[in-house]
Amino acid sequence: MKILLIDPPFYRLMGFYNRYFPLGLVCIGTVLAEAGHEVAIYDADCNEAPSVMDYTRLGEYHATYLETFRQPGHPVWTQMRRTIQNEKPDVIGISIWTAYAASAFHVADLAKEWRADCPVIMGGPHATVKADEILRICPAVDCVLRGQGEQTIVELIQRIAHQRDDFEGLDGVSFRRDGAIRHNPWEKQIPDLERLASPDRSLLMNHDKYSPEDMGLIMTSRGCPFSCAFCATDTNRVCYRAIENIIAEIRLVRRRYGTNQFSFKDDSFTVDRRRVGDFCAALAAENLNIGWECNTRVDLINEEMLTCMKRAGCNSIKVGVESGSEAVLERMNKRIGLDQIRAAARLLRQTGIHWTAYFLVGTPGETEKDVYRTLDLMYEIRPDFASIGVYEPFPGTAMFEEGIRRGLVKAEMTREEFYVTLPKDYYKTDGRQQVDTIDPARFAVLESEIKAKFHAYNKGWGRLFKRARSRAKLYVHHPAALATDFKKFLSWS
């Protein structure tokens, strides 16, 4: 069968740059291609000419995003129609995240406009936790695939190919039957990731439009052993790919796309310290001479590990600090304390790897003092880059349920609400009220003040120089990356 997988537009509709390729769709597409299907992946969020770079201002552009749904002739939606018509797929699969749910619904509608009997499958993080809601409010979606998907998608497509609409027995599939919505049992986590081939990036339509760095996105494991209250990771068990498999993918991407800067997007790359050491040793033995970045936690690093990682080419680490308030950290179930954060910051500065600290304000129960404690901690630990976000309630998280108990969050949304509510306010009972412990007008002032101070902090020349120095190897191999980063800086500053 001919299958078109679509990553809906979101950042592109607001003029923002969306880095990397849609890894989840490419993993699904790879499995389908191996089964003999003709697969094309359309990343409608790939933006070749971004005009905005400051992601702390993203919420200011959400109204622009919503307005595009009232513009049938908008060039992005015109291109979407043309792509579907030209590809003439037998089946369309659409990824959906909470932030761009309206866009995913719109793509499904366009698919049915083209051909009413074209089966539409929806999957992704939002589909995993809101399958029932999706099937209720979006008639254009025929079935929803929950969870990772690779173990079920081939059989699902096979049944569709044989014009069967009975999806009973397919783990992780939700569908309509006899006027009711049915949910099959959860798909089991894939225990052996070696059964999966490396993501086939060549399935991407116009894959030559991505930069070499965009193609360097790699997952070396799935799952997270932690249970942060704001995170919707669907499994606490971590499954790993074999190191030789990862090295083979790095080697392939480097040869095919000229990539020498990679990003390992595991939830927490350093959960298994011995594995990190083995991986760094394998990289050194291969003499690949690449740079790479990863995510981790403050309680999952030590001096020996960081030194080893730096020698193996690690030039950037992203760490979730979240808050300067012990009470807020406890409500987040972060299982870390301020002393651990301070110790990790000292280690990272000592090692010299460029590091980013992620902070979050506006969580349920947070007070004005808590917000200022977070600002004070940022100045105290002095990360090379400080990222500040305002909490958004995501379904499937413990904090979402807490928001419901506090009256800040509603359990469901209607179809119309997705098109008239700013994405940053999805599932809020009142978009004007962020928390129940701070007056809405006062929080708006606080948010503006905190974002301005974070922005000013990040503009320090020393921090900008360290960021550029960490990417020097990339600039040597790809001078265009330096020009792109400079353009981003001008837009951001």
N, C-alpha and C positions, 0 to 999 in steps of 0.2 A: 504493500500500500504506500501511497504518497502521503507523508506526514509533515505538517508545518507546525513547528513549535515557536511560540511567540513570547518574548519578554516585553510587556507593555511599556509605553513611554510614560515617564514621570519627570525625572530631572530635566530631560530634554525639552519638555513642554514649558519649562520655566527658564530655559537658557543656561542651565547648569551642566557641568561636565560629570559624566558617570563613569568612573574608572573601572577597568577590567571587563571581562565578558561574563555572561550569565552562566556560571559554572553548573548550577543545578540542572538547567535545561540541557546543557551539553552532555552531562552524565546520562540523562534519560535518552537523549538522541543517540549517544554512542551505543547503548544497549539495543535500541531499536534498529540501528544500522547493522549491527552484528547479526540481528535476526533476519536480515535480508530486506528490510524496508528502505524506501527512498526517503531520506530525512533532510529537511532544511530548517535551520534555526534563524529566526529573524529577531535580532536585538533592536527593537524599535527605540530603545533608550540610548543608543550609541550616538553621541553628539560630536560631530567633527568641528563645529565652530561655536564653542561655549562663550557666553558673554558675561557670566557671573561665576565667581569662585568662592565667595565667603559663605560657607555652609551654615554659619551661625545665623545668617539672615534668611535661611531657606523658608521659614514660616511666613515671611513678608511676601513671598511670591506664590503662596498657595492659592490666593484668589485668581491669579493669572492662570494657574493650572485648571481650576474649576471652570473658568470662562471658556476654555477650549472645547468643552463638551457642548457649548451652544454655538459653535462655529463649524458647521459641516464642511466648509471649504478650507479649514485650517490645513496648512501644508503637511503636517505630521499625520493627520487623519486621512488626508487624500492619499498620501504614500502608503498608509496601512491598507486602504481599500485596493489600491493598485497592486500591492504585493500579494494579497490574498487572491485577487483575480488572476494574476499572472502565474502564480504557483499552482492554482487549481488542485488543492490538496483533497485527499479522501477523508482525512481527520485533522482537526486543529487542536493543539494542546496549548494552554495558556498558563503562565506562572502568575501567582498572586501573592503579594505581601499586603499587610494591612494598610500601609500608607498610600499605596496606589490601587486600592480595591476598585475605585470608580473607573479607573482606566482599564482594568482587567474586564470589568463588566461591559464596558463600551466596546472593547475588542470582540468579546463574545457576541454582542449584538451585530457588529459589522460582519462577523463570520456568517451569521444566520441571514443577514441581508443578502449576502452573496449567494448562499445556497441554503435554504431552510432545512434540508435534510443532512447537512454536513455535521457529523458528530463533533461536539465540543467537549473536551476534557479540561478540567482545571485542577492544578496542583500547586504546592508551595507552602510556605509557613502559615499563611492565613487560611488556606484550604484545610490544613491539618487540624486547626482548632475551631474553624467555623464552617464546616461542611454543610451542616443543617441550614444555617442562615443563608449560605450561598445558593443552595438549591431552592429555598423558599422565595428569595427575592430576585433571582436571575434565571428566568425561564430558558434563556439561550444556552445555559450550561446543562449538558446531558448527564454528566457524572463527575464526581470529585475524587481525586486520588490523594489520600492522606498518608503522611509519613514519607519515607525516602523514595519509594516508587519503583526502583529498578527491578525488584523481584516480581512485581505484579504487572508492570506496563505491557510486557510482551503478550501475556495471556489476554489482557484486556483488549489490546488491538486485534488479536486473533479472533476474539468473539465478535468484535465489531465487524471485522472483515467477512465473517460468516453471517452477518446481519442478525446477530443475536443480541437482544437487549436484556437478557437475564445475566446479571453480574453476580449472582449468588456464589459464595465460596471464594471470591477474590478478596484476599486480605487487604484492608485499607481502602476499599472502594465504597463510596456513598452514591446512591442513585435513587431515582423515583420508580415506583412500581405500584400499580393499581391505586393510584391517587395518594400514595403515602411515600414518605422519604425513608429509605432503609440505609443502615450503616453496617457493613460487614465488620468483623473483628479487626483489630489493629494488625497492620503488617509487622512482622517481627523484624527487629534490627538485623541488618546484614552482618553476620558474625565474622565472616572472612572476606575482607575487602579485596583480597587477591583474586577473587572471582570476577571482579570488575576490571575491564580494560581502562587504560588511561583515557581521560576525556579527549575526544577527537575534535579539536578546535577547527579542523577543516570543514566541519558541518555548518559553521557559521556563515551566513550569507554576507558577502562583502567583508570577509575576514581580513582583507588587506587594509581595511580602514583603522584597525587597531594598532596602537603603538606596540613596540616590542615589550615594554613594561606591562601593558594591559594583558598581554598573553602569558605573563608570568604568574598568574594566580593558580595556586596549588593547595589542595587539602591533603594532609598526610594522615589525618585521623578523623573520626566522627564520634560525637558524643562529648559530654562534660560531666565529671563526677560531682560538680557543685550544683547548688540549687538556688541561685540568686533570685530574689523575689520579683525582679523586673524582667527576667529572661524566660523565654518560652522554649528552650532547648528540650526536645522531646524524649531524651534518654540520658540517664546518669551513668551508663556504661560506656567506656571509651573503647572503640575498636580501631586498630592501627593498620596502616599499609606497611608492607615490608620495605625496609630501607632501600634495598636494591631496586624495587619497583619505583620508588620516588626518584632515585638517582637517574633511572632510565628515562623518566618523564622529563626531568630537568635537562638531560642531555638532548632529548628529542626537540624540546621547545627551543633550546638554545641554538640548535643547528637549523631548525626550520624557520624560526622567526627572528633570530638574532638577539634573543632575550638574554641579558646578563644581570637583570634586577628582578628578583622573584619575591612573591608575597605568600607566606604560608598562613592560610586563614583558618587554622584549627581554632576551636574555642579557647583552648589553653595549650599552647605548643609544648610547654615544659612540664606537663603532668608527670611523665616518666623520665626521670633524670638520667638514668642509664641509657635509655634510648636516645636522648638528646646527644649524649657523649658519643654513642656509636654512629649517629647520623653525622655529626661534625667530623669524626674520623674518616667516614666514607667520603665526605665531600673533599677533605684534604687529600685523600688518596687518589681521587679522580682528577685533582688539579684543574677543576672547572673554572676557577677564578671568577666566581659570581658574587653578587651582593644579594642579601635577602633580609626580610623583615618578618616579624611574627607577633602574635598576641600572647600575653601571659598574665599571671597574677603576682601580687607582691610577695605572697607566701610560697611561691614556686621557683624562686631563683636563689642562687648563692654565688659567691665570688668565683669559685672554680668553674661553675657552669658558664657564667657570663664571659669569662676569659676564653674558655673553649669556643663558645659561640662566635666571639669577635674574631678569633683566629680563623674560623671557618667561613668568614665573610658576612656575618650578621652585622648590619649597619643601622638597624632601626628596631626598636621594641615598643609595643603599645601595651599599656598597663591600665587596668580599671581601678582607679582610686575611689571614685564616686563621690565621697563626702568627707568633710572634716569634722563631722559629728559622730561620736560613738553611738548615740541613740539611733541616728538614721542608718548607720552601717548595720546595726543590729536588726532594724526593721527590714532592711534589704536582704538579710540573711547572707551577708558577704563573708562572714566567718573570718574577718581580719580586723585588726585594731590599728589605731593611729601609730603606735610604736613600730609595728611591722611595716607600715607605709613609709615612715621616716627611715627605717633601716634599709629598705629596698631602694629608696631614693639615693641614699649615700652610696650604696653599691653601684648603682647605675651611673652615677656621676664619676665614681672612682674608675670604673671600667672604661668609660668614654664612649659607650655606644649611645647614639642619638635615641632619646626616648620621649614618648608622648604619654601624658597622663590624662585619662578621661574622667571628667567630673560630671555630676548630675544633680540638678536642683529641681525643686517643685514636686517632690514625692509626697504621697499622703502622710499627713501628720507632721510635716516639716515646719519648723518655726523660722522666724526672721533671724534669730541668733544662729540657728543651724546653717542658714545660707551664708552668713558672714564667717562662720567657722570654716566653711568650705573655701571661701576666698582667702582667708588667712593661711590655711594649709597649703594652698597653691603657691603663695608667696614664700612659705617656709621651705617646701621641698624643692622648689625651683626646677620643674621639668623643662626639657628643651622645647617642648611645645605643650600647651595646656588647652585641651578641648573641653568646651562647656556645652552641655545640652540641657534642655528642659524636659522633664519626664513626660512621656506620652503613654497612656494606658493601652497595653497590647493584650488582647484576649489570650487566654491560656497561661497567664502568669499569676503567681500568688498575689502580687501587688494589684493586679486587675480586680481580683476578688476582694481585696481589702478596700479598694476604691468603691466597689458596689456597697460594701457594708457601711462605708462612711457617707454614702449618698453622692459621691463625686462621679460615679461611673454607672452606666446602664449596661445591662447584659447583651442587648441586641440593638441593631440599627435597621432602619427601613432602607429600601433602595433609594428613595428620594433623598434621604439624609446624607448618603454618601456623595451626592452631587451638589449639595448646598452647604455642607459643613466643611470647614477648612480641615485638611488631613491631620494637622496637629491637634485638633479637637475631636477626632473620631472617638466615639463611645463615651464622651463626657456628657454629664447631664446638663451642664451649663458651661459653654466654652469660655465664659468670662471668669470662671472660678477654677483656679489651678489646684489649690489646696483648701482644706477646711479650717486651717489654723492661721491663715494670713488673709487679710482683707484683699479682695480682687484688685482694687485700684492700687493698693500698696505693693502687691506682688508684681504688677506690671512695671512699676517704678524700679523695684528690686531687680527684676529680670533685665531691664535695660541697663541698669548700673553695672551689674555683674558681667554681662556680655561685653560692655565697653571696656571694663578693666582687664578682662581676659584678652581682648583684642589688642589693647595697648601693650600688655605684657609680651604677647607673641611677636610684636613688631620690633622688639629689641634687636639691634644689629648683631650682637653676639650670638643670639639664638638663630637668627637667619643664616649667619655664616656657618654655624655648626651643622645646620640642616644641609646646606649646599655642599659642605665638605664630606658629609656622610654619603652623598650621591656622586662624588667625584668620579668614581669608576664608571658609573652610568653615563656621565657627561662625556667621558673620553671615548667610549664606544658609540654613543648616540648624541652628538652635539645638538640635535633637534630637541632633545629632552631638556637641555639647559634653556633654550629659547622658550619652550612651553612653560617651564617652571617660572621663568622670569615674567612671562605674560600673566600667569596665575597670581604672582606676587603683586603686580601692578593693579590687577583687578581687585584683589583681596584688600590691599592697603588703601 
